[in-house]
Structure formats: C-alpha cells, structure tokens
Amino acid sequence: MPMYSDKVMDHFRNPHNYGKIDKPDGVGKVGNMICGDVMYLYIKVKDGKIADVKFETFGCASAIATSSVVTDLAKNKTLTKALKIGNNDVVEALDGLPPIKVHCSLLAADALKEAIYDYMKKNKKSIPAELEKHHQRLEKEMKELEKKHGISD
C-alpha cells in the first residue's frame, strides 16, 4: 500500500490556492513544535463568506496537501460553516493520511480557524467562546515554536 493517497500527492504536486492574498481580511498562522511545520492561511471575506483563501506552508508533503485541501473546503463557505471544518474533513477529502501525518490535518484546520478569528477580531465581530479558547491555546503554542526556532514575522 502506498504511503500517500493519489489525492495527497496531487495536492502536494499541484497545490490549490497557493500564495498570499494582498491585504487579507484575516490571517491564520500555526505551527507544530515537534515537526517544525508552519502554515499561513489568508482569507478575504465578502457578505459573510470566504470569497478567497490562499496559503503558504513550510513543511512536508502532508502539510502542503492538507493546506491545499482546507482552502478548497473553505472557499465560498460562510464563516460559521468554515469554522466547522475539522481535521477529519481534511483527512477524508485526501482519502486518508498515514497516522504519523494526521497532525498536519489538525494544523490546516487550526490555520483556518485562526484566520477567521483574526478577521472577527479586526472587525469587532462577536467571537464564540470556543473559538477564543482555541485561539489562546494556539497562540501560546506559536510563541513557544517561534522562540524555539527563532521564527519571527
């Protein structure tokens, strides 16, 4: 059995929505302390929907593939529906990931949530308590990652 599905390899070789959005409405930045993967996800919001979404990822094939597929899953969704996209949705959309690479799907879903959080905060929108708590945990993890690896914006 191959290590990666055909969909993972396709998203890795031909990532969808790769790049940076000029003047994004929200930016999500997440990383993993163990593997060192770092993901940036940028969103443009129009009429309560994610009108455009792009990513930049520094990491392995799984990190790039999960970033790519989460952008496909989020595009044209309302913010409420996009917040419900979880790592299982990402894994399913890629026809699976090796167990040791499932953490990449968590990063991708977290990057999306962080971009939505950033948008809501910048626009003084009401932030759900669960999203606020999630953000605080991720923010702490990113500070530790940045310190450990000397990463800065």
SEPA-972118 format. One line per 8 residues: number of its first residue (from 1); for each residue x, y, z of N, C-alpha, C. Coordinates in Angstrom, 3 decimals, always signed. Example, Ala and Ser with C-alpha at 12.3 -4.5 7.8 and 13.67 -1.06 7.14 Angstrom:
% SEPA-972118
1> +13.190,-5.690,+7.800,+12.300,-4.500,+7.800,+13.200,-3.300,+7.800  +12.850,-2.250,+7.080,+13.670,-1.060,+7.140,+12.900,+0.030,+7.870
% end
This chain:
% SEPA-972118
1> +0.849,-1.186,+0.000,+0.000,+0.000,+0.000,+0.893,+1.246,+0.000  +0.597,+2.215,-0.868,+1.417,+3.426,-0.909,+1.261,+4.235,+0.383  +2.304,+4.969,+0.717,+2.278,+5.773,+1.935,+1.242,+6.897,+1.839  +1.147,+7.516,+0.661,+0.219,+8.621,+0.459,-0.794,+8.272,-0.625  -2.024,+8.751,-0.448,-3.060,+8.558,-1.462,-2.731,+9.394,-2.698  -3.390,+9.063,-3.788,-3.216,+9.849,-5.018,-3.631,+11.310,-4.796  -4.666,+11.530,-3.989,-5.127,+12.900,-3.733,-4.085,+13.697,-2.950  -3.442,+13.064,-1.979,-2.387,+13.756,-1.232,-1.277,+14.163,-2.188
9> -0.854,+13.232,-3.018,+0.247,+13.520,-3.945,-0.141,+14.595,-4.959  -1.403,+14.580,-5.408,-1.852,+15.607,-6.352,-1.842,+16.992,-5.700  -2.358,+17.097,-4.462,-2.371,+18.393,-3.774,-0.958,+18.849,-3.434  -0.056,+17.900,-3.182,+1.337,+18.258,-2.912,+2.022,+18.773,-4.180  +1.828,+18.059,-5.272,+2.492,+18.435,-6.534,+1.851,+19.638,-7.204  +0.536,+19.774,-7.035,-0.229,+20.859,-7.679,-1.133,+21.527,-6.641  -0.544,+22.209,-5.673,-1.379,+22.783,-4.604,-2.372,+23.806,-5.130  -3.575,+23.741,-4.588,-4.637,+24.682,-4.942,-4.514,+25.905,-4.033
17> -4.760,+27.061,-4.582,-4.843,+28.296,-3.796,-3.549,+28.637,-3.067  -2.419,+28.286,-3.663,-1.138,+28.596,-3.039,-0.794,+30.066,-3.267  -0.273,+30.708,-2.250,+0.174,+32.083,-2.376,-0.335,+32.934,-1.241  -0.159,+34.207,-1.393,-0.518,+35.170,-0.367,-1.552,+36.133,-0.945  -2.553,+36.469,-0.154,-3.556,+37.447,-0.562,-3.057,+38.831,-0.165  -3.107,+39.762,-1.114,-2.753,+41.145,-0.824,-3.851,+41.752,+0.048  -3.486,+42.318,+1.157,-4.430,+42.926,+2.101,-5.540,+41.945,+2.515  -5.161,+40.823,+3.142,-6.174,+39.848,+3.569,-7.044,+40.412,+4.688
25> -8.250,+39.889,+4.783,-9.146,+40.265,+5.874,-8.810,+39.520,+7.156  -8.189,+38.360,+7.001,-7.786,+37.561,+8.156,-6.597,+36.700,+7.812  -5.715,+36.507,+8.799,-4.534,+35.665,+8.617,-4.459,+34.677,+9.768  -4.273,+33.416,+9.422,-4.052,+32.384,+10.424,-2.636,+31.882,+10.312  -1.940,+31.842,+11.430,-0.561,+31.358,+11.455,-0.464,+30.301,+12.544  -0.080,+29.087,+12.160,+0.057,+27.997,+13.127,+1.323,+27.208,+12.834  +1.760,+26.466,+13.832,+2.947,+25.633,+13.655,+2.917,+24.451,+14.593  +3.802,+23.514,+14.340,+3.899,+22.310,+15.155,+5.270,+22.265,+15.812
33> +5.293,+22.177,+17.123,+6.537,+22.180,+17.897,+7.454,+21.006,+17.542  +6.883,+19.874,+17.223,+7.684,+18.667,+17.017,+8.291,+18.611,+15.618  +7.464,+18.783,+14.598,+7.968,+18.629,+13.226,+8.477,+19.938,+12.623  +8.063,+21.068,+13.191,+8.532,+22.351,+12.692,+7.723,+22.916,+11.535  +6.637,+22.243,+11.114,+5.795,+22.764,+10.038,+5.165,+24.094,+10.469  +5.100,+25.028,+9.537,+4.455,+26.319,+9.787,+3.524,+26.607,+8.616  +2.281,+27.011,+8.936,+1.284,+27.317,+7.916,+0.743,+28.729,+8.122  +0.591,+29.442,+7.011,-0.088,+30.734,+6.985,-1.290,+30.561,+6.069
41> -2.450,+30.988,+6.529,-3.656,+30.905,+5.720,-4.290,+32.292,+5.696  -4.596,+32.778,+4.496,-5.119,+34.127,+4.281,-6.541,+34.045,+3.741  -7.429,+34.890,+4.269,-8.805,+34.899,+3.772,-9.246,+36.309,+3.402  -10.137,+36.362,+2.408,-10.900,+37.554,+2.053,-12.360,+37.193,+2.318  -13.064,+38.054,+2.999,-14.456,+37.788,+3.363,-15.352,+38.797,+2.665  -16.428,+38.282,+2.066,-17.422,+39.147,+1.430,-18.805,+38.595,+1.757  -19.655,+39.443,+2.269,-21.032,+39.061,+2.615,-21.067,+37.843,+3.538  -20.141,+37.793,+4.499,-20.132,+36.709,+5.481,-19.587,+35.384,+4.980
49> -19.047,+35.384,+3.752,-18.494,+34.155,+3.174,-17.015,+34.335,+2.858  -16.306,+33.245,+2.844,-14.898,+33.274,+2.459,-14.855,+33.337,+0.934  -14.608,+34.528,+0.425,-14.610,+34.761,-1.019,-13.311,+34.299,-1.659  -12.213,+34.393,-0.911,-10.923,+33.932,-1.416,-10.117,+33.421,-0.240  -9.280,+32.449,-0.508,-8.443,+31.853,+0.533,-7.174,+31.329,-0.120  -6.047,+31.613,+0.493,-4.755,+31.150,-0.010,-3.898,+30.722,+1.171  -2.822,+30.008,+0.874,-1.937,+29.550,+1.944,-0.483,+29.575,+1.520  +0.370,+29.638,+2.518,+1.806,+29.425,+2.368,+2.182,+28.451,+3.477
57> +2.820,+27.368,+3.120,+3.189,+26.358,+4.101,+4.648,+25.988,+3.944  +5.305,+25.903,+5.066,+6.691,+25.465,+5.129,+6.677,+24.129,+5.855  +6.756,+23.042,+5.080,+6.676,+21.728,+5.699,+6.701,+20.610,+4.683  +6.290,+19.467,+5.132,+6.344,+18.238,+4.344,+5.186,+18.154,+3.336  +5.171,+17.052,+2.585,+4.125,+16.825,+1.579,+2.735,+16.843,+2.215  +2.590,+16.227,+3.378,+1.281,+16.196,+4.047,+0.843,+17.590,+4.486  +1.781,+18.386,+4.951,+1.450,+19.745,+5.381,+0.956,+20.576,+4.197  +1.621,+20.442,+3.081,+1.223,+21.187,+1.880,-0.127,+20.688,+1.365
65> -0.304,+19.371,+1.318,-1.565,+18.798,+0.824,-2.746,+19.180,+1.715  -2.559,+19.134,+3.030,-3.671,+19.479,+3.924,-4.000,+20.967,+3.839  -2.983,+21.802,+3.667,-3.228,+23.238,+3.495,-4.028,+23.487,+2.222  -3.634,+22.806,+1.163,-4.306,+22.951,-0.122,-5.774,+22.535,-0.032  -6.018,+21.384,+0.561,-7.390,+20.870,+0.592,-8.274,+21.682,+1.543  -7.722,+22.206,+2.639,-8.560,+23.000,+3.540,-9.014,+24.286,+2.846  -8.194,+24.822,+1.943,-8.627,+26.010,+1.196,-9.790,+25.672,+0.273  -9.725,+24.483,-0.342,-10.837,+24.048,-1.191,-12.113,+23.881,-0.375
73> -11.987,+23.297,+0.810,-13.155,+23.055,+1.659,-13.770,+24.361,+2.172  -12.942,+25.382,+2.387,-13.422,+26.634,+2.986,-13.960,+27.642,+1.980  -13.464,+27.587,+0.759,-13.826,+28.609,-0.227,-15.333,+28.638,-0.456  -15.885,+29.851,-0.410,-17.314,+30.127,-0.617,-18.223,+29.644,+0.512  -17.640,+29.235,+1.623,-18.439,+28.838,+2.789,-18.671,+30.068,+3.664  -19.783,+30.049,+4.403,-19.983,+31.085,+5.412,-18.935,+30.869,+6.499  -18.686,+31.904,+7.277,-17.719,+31.769,+8.367,-18.166,+30.701,+9.358  -19.451,+30.642,+9.615,-19.988,+29.642,+10.546,-19.715,+28.229,+10.045
81> -19.971,+27.986,+8.768,-19.721,+26.652,+8.203,-18.222,+26.362,+8.125  -17.422,+27.360,+7.786,-15.975,+27.156,+7.694,-15.387,+26.806,+9.055  -15.935,+27.393,+10.122,-15.448,+27.076,+11.463,-15.693,+25.623,+11.845  -16.635,+24.986,+11.185,-16.950,+23.580,+11.480,-16.042,+22.598,+10.750  -15.210,+23.091,+9.840,-14.288,+22.208,+9.116,-13.224,+21.734,+10.097  -13.160,+20.439,+10.261,-12.204,+19.862,+11.207,-11.186,+18.986,+10.510  -10.267,+18.488,+11.294,-9.201,+17.676,+10.706,-9.734,+16.407,+10.051  -10.822,+15.843,+10.559,-11.382,+14.638,+9.926,-11.900,+14.948,+8.522
89> -12.459,+16.136,+8.329,-12.916,+16.548,+6.997,-11.729,+16.636,+6.042  -10.617,+17.164,+6.538,-9.408,+17.300,+5.725,-8.860,+15.923,+5.354  -8.767,+15.036,+6.334,-8.264,+13.679,+6.082,-9.148,+12.952,+5.074  -10.462,+13.049,+5.251,-11.394,+12.384,+4.329,-11.262,+12.934,+2.908  -11.115,+14.242,+2.783,-11.000,+14.857,+1.459,-9.734,+14.407,+0.734  -8.740,+13.964,+1.499,-7.477,+13.491,+0.909,-7.417,+11.970,+0.799  -8.537,+11.298,+1.048,-8.577,+9.825,+1.053,-7.583,+9.235,+2.040  -7.418,+9.921,+3.172,-6.593,+9.406,+4.256,-5.186,+9.969,+4.292
97> -4.585,+9.839,+5.459,-3.191,+10.205,+5.692,-2.567,+9.113,+6.554  -1.271,+8.908,+6.429,-0.621,+7.972,+7.355,-0.812,+8.488,+8.786  -1.005,+7.597,+9.749,-1.246,+8.041,+11.133,-0.215,+9.050,+11.651  +1.023,+8.886,+11.273,+2.076,+9.788,+11.748,+1.956,+11.189,+11.143  +1.117,+11.350,+10.130,+0.948,+12.640,+9.455,-0.407,+13.299,+9.721  -1.241,+12.694,+10.541,-2.567,+13.257,+10.827,-2.452,+14.632,+11.494  -1.363,+14.872,+12.222,-1.196,+16.182,+12.863,-1.212,+17.325,+11.843  -0.845,+17.030,+10.599,-0.886,+18.066,+9.553,-2.320,+18.512,+9.279
105> -3.258,+17.580,+9.364,-4.659,+17.940,+9.149,-5.163,+18.833,+10.278  -4.660,+18.610,+11.484,-5.014,+19.482,+12.605,-4.476,+20.890,+12.375  -3.248,+20.975,+11.899,-2.658,+22.289,+11.615,-3.469,+23.050,+10.575  -3.863,+22.363,+9.523,-4.617,+23.025,+8.452,-5.954,+23.554,+8.967  -6.671,+22.737,+9.725,-7.960,+23.175,+10.291,-7.736,+24.322,+11.276  -6.660,+24.243,+12.054,-6.345,+25.314,+13.005,-5.996,+26.617,+12.290  -5.256,+26.537,+11.184,-4.902,+27.743,+10.424,-6.159,+28.449,+9.930  -7.127,+27.679,+9.471,-8.396,+28.259,+9.018,-9.117,+28.943,+10.171
113> -9.197,+28.279,+11.294,-9.860,+28.868,+12.467,-9.156,+30.147,+12.904  -7.836,+30.149,+12.862,-7.080,+31.340,+13.247,-7.321,+32.507,+12.284  -7.435,+32.216,+10.999,-7.719,+33.271,+10.022,-9.100,+33.874,+10.277  -10.064,+33.026,+10.595,-11.418,+33.507,+10.894,-11.406,+34.305,+12.198  -10.682,+33.815,+13.192,-10.552,+34.540,+14.450,-9.967,+35.938,+14.195  -8.900,+35.988,+13.412,-8.244,+37.259,+13.098,-9.215,+38.217,+12.413  -9.982,+37.699,+11.458,-10.986,+38.524,+10.774,-12.010,+39.060,+11.771  -12.532,+38.191,+12.629,-13.561,+38.599,+13.590,-13.023,+39.654,+14.557
121> -11.803,+39.455,+15.006,-11.212,+40.403,+15.948,-10.987,+41.768,+15.286  -10.429,+41.770,+14.084,-10.167,+43.025,+13.367,-11.452,+43.799,+13.088  -12.535,+43.065,+12.878,-13.806,+43.688,+12.508,-14.787,+43.799,+13.671  -14.259,+43.589,+14.880,-15.050,+43.728,+16.101,-16.340,+42.906,+16.069  -16.218,+41.696,+15.522,-17.339,+40.764,+15.495,-17.349,+39.968,+16.801  -18.477,+39.454,+17.162,-18.591,+38.610,+18.350,-17.847,+37.291,+18.093  -16.904,+36.968,+18.965,-16.102,+35.748,+18.820,-16.667,+34.683,+19.743  -17.063,+33.533,+19.176,-17.582,+32.449,+20.019,-16.551,+32.050,+21.084
129> -17.026,+31.732,+22.282,-16.139,+31.390,+23.403,-15.211,+30.232,+23.048  -15.734,+29.244,+22.345,-14.915,+28.086,+21.965,-13.771,+28.508,+21.037  -14.040,+29.418,+20.115,-13.007,+29.904,+19.201,-11.966,+30.727,+19.967  -12.403,+31.537,+20.912,-11.474,+32.333,+21.730,-10.525,+31.413,+22.508  -11.077,+30.394,+23.120,-10.270,+29.434,+23.894,-9.276,+28.712,+22.974  -9.748,+28.306,+21.818,-8.911,+27.628,+20.826,-7.758,+28.547,+20.406  -8.073,+29.807,+20.148,-7.064,+30.785,+19.757,-6.001,+30.959,+20.843  -6.423,+31.064,+22.074,-5.462,+31.262,+23.166,-4.479,+30.097,+23.269
137> -4.972,+28.874,+23.079,-4.095,+27.699,+23.112,-3.110,+27.744,+21.950  -3.596,+28.046,+20.756,-2.727,+28.092,+19.581,-1.710,+29.229,+19.677  -2.134,+30.358,+20.209,-1.225,+31.495,+20.351,-0.053,+31.134,+21.271  -0.348,+30.437,+22.338,+0.702,+30.006,+23.274,+1.671,+29.040,+22.573  +1.112,+28.093,+21.822,+1.951,+27.132,+21.096,+2.836,+27.826,+20.066  +2.291,+28.819,+19.353,+3.075,+29.536,+18.344,+4.211,+30.325,+18.984  +3.967,+30.932,+20.117,+5.029,+31.678,+20.796,+6.167,+30.733,+21.188  +5.823,+29.542,+21.659,+6.840,+28.556,+22.013,+7.612,+28.105,+20.776
145> +6.908,+27.879,+19.672,+7.543,+27.471,+18.421,+8.477,+28.557,+17.898  +8.004,+29.787,+17.912,+8.822,+30.893,+17.443,+10.088,+31.043,+18.282  +9.953,+30.902,+19.571,+11.113,+31.011,+20.456,+12.102,+29.880,+20.192  +11.585,+28.674,+20.077,+12.426,+27.501,+19.868,+13.203,+27.577,+18.543  +12.528,+28.043,+17.485,+13.123,+28.043,+16.140,+13.571,+29.416,+15.646  +13.437,+30.440,+16.488,+13.868,+31.770,+16.088,+13.069,+32.337,+14.934  +11.775,+32.019,+14.888,+10.888,+32.486,+13.801,+10.285,+33.828,+14.206  +10.228,+34.737,+13.259,+9.525,+35.995,+13.503,+8.915,+36.466,+12.187
153> +7.906,+37.320,+12.298,+7.228,+37.813,+11.087,+8.075,+38.749,+10.300
% end
